[in-house]
Amino acid sequence: MAMNRDPIVEEVRKHREARAAKFGFNIRAMVEDARKRQVGSGHAIVDLTHEDKAETPRKTPGKSFRRKDLTSL
């Protein structure tokens, strides 16, 4: 089965590969660079200050599954 090639996905992958190569494929160096860019931008890239909201029920109709509900399946 042949897969369709998406030029946008290919471009994103090309840039991802180039960025990873720039840091020698070292994830720690890549994260450190992202943190430096975050501080310099003045905008939060990742905000880890919020509490875990996993126990908050969803505001959508129907039953909201929680981990304890899945054990009976």
Secondary structure, 3 states (H helix, E strand, C coil): CCCCCCHHHHHHHHHHHHHHHHCCCCHHHHHHHHHHHHHHHCCCCCCCCCCCCCCCCCCCCCCCCCHHHHCCC
